[in-house]
Amino acid sequence: MSEGTHSYYDWQVSTLMLAYDAVEPLHRTDNAGLEAREKKVQLELQQMVQSVLPEDYKLNPQLDFPPGIVVLLTTATLRRAAEIVGLL
């Protein structure tokens, strides 16, 4: 995974984690809860990406994402965060 892709993924995870924290805060010492939430978010992101990513990119993970795909993924991530906090 390239550094840019890794950073983007970290942003997606952080965005959804913060959305969940806004509606159901976990104490910072609740390591089991935080770990479970992160695993849930990672699975949710995987499913979300698979649902919006064009087939060409699913079949060839070596392809770089052009700006249009990044916009698509960003929109999906922000939409999901808005759903989590009850804005959509």
VOKOL-145827 format. One line per 8 residues: number of its first residue (from 1); their letters; for each residue x, y, z of C-alpha. Coordinates in nm, 2 decimals. Layout:
// VOKOL-145827
NUM = a = X/Y/Z | ...
***
This chain:
// VOKOL-145827
1 = msegthsy = 0.00/0.00/0.00 | 0.15/0.33/-0.10 | 0.20/0.60/0.16 | -0.07/0.82/0.00 | -0.32/0.53/0.00 | -0.24/0.45/0.36 | -0.29/0.81/0.47 | -0.62/0.83/0.29
9 = ydwqvstl = -0.73/0.50/0.45 | -0.63/0.64/0.79 | -0.84/0.95/0.72 | -1.14/0.73/0.63 | -1.11/0.52/0.95 | -1.06/0.84/1.16 | -1.36/1.01/1.01 | -1.60/0.72/1.08
17 = mlaydave = -1.45/0.66/1.42 | -1.51/1.02/1.51 | -1.87/1.00/1.38 | -1.93/0.70/1.60 | -1.77/0.88/1.90 | -2.01/1.17/1.85 | -2.31/0.95/1.90 | -2.17/0.68/2.13
25 = plhrtdna = -1.86/0.81/2.31 | -1.62/0.55/2.45 | -1.39/0.62/2.74 | -1.04/0.66/2.63 | -0.94/0.37/2.86 | -1.20/0.13/2.71 | -0.94/-0.05/2.50 | -1.16/-0.34/2.41
33 = glearekk = -1.44/-0.11/2.30 | -1.21/0.10/2.10 | -1.06/-0.20/1.93 | -1.40/-0.35/1.85 | -1.52/-0.02/1.71 | -1.21/0.01/1.49 | -1.25/-0.34/1.35 | -1.62/-0.26/1.28
41 = vqlelqqm = -1.52/0.06/1.10 | -1.25/-0.12/0.90 | -1.51/-0.38/0.78 | -1.76/-0.11/0.71 | -1.51/0.08/0.50 | -1.42/-0.24/0.31 | -1.78/-0.30/0.23 | -1.84/0.06/0.14
49 = vqsvlped = -1.54/0.07/-0.10 | -1.65/-0.25/-0.27 | -2.00/-0.11/-0.32 | -1.89/0.21/-0.49 | -1.56/0.12/-0.66 | -1.59/0.06/-1.03 | -1.52/-0.30/-1.14 | -1.19/-0.21/-1.32
57 = yklnpqld = -1.04/-0.11/-0.99 | -1.17/-0.41/-0.80 | -1.02/-0.64/-1.06 | -0.68/-0.46/-1.07 | -0.58/-0.33/-0.72 | -0.25/-0.21/-0.88 | -0.43/0.07/-1.06 | -0.38/0.42/-0.92
65 = fppgivvl = -0.70/0.60/-0.84 | -0.76/0.91/-1.05 | -0.91/1.22/-0.89 | -1.27/1.11/-0.98 | -1.24/0.79/-0.79 | -1.09/0.97/-0.49 | -1.39/1.21/-0.50 | -1.63/0.92/-0.52
73 = lttatlrr = -1.47/0.75/-0.21 | -1.45/1.08/-0.02 | -1.82/1.15/-0.09 | -1.92/0.80/0.03 | -1.71/0.84/0.34 | -1.86/1.17/0.43 | -2.21/1.05/0.35 | -2.16/0.76/0.58
81 = aaeivgll = -2.03/0.99/0.86 | -2.33/1.21/0.82 | -2.56/0.91/0.84 | -2.39/0.79/1.16 | -2.44/1.13/1.33 | -2.80/1.15/1.21 | -2.76/1.43/0.95 | -2.89/1.21/0.67
***
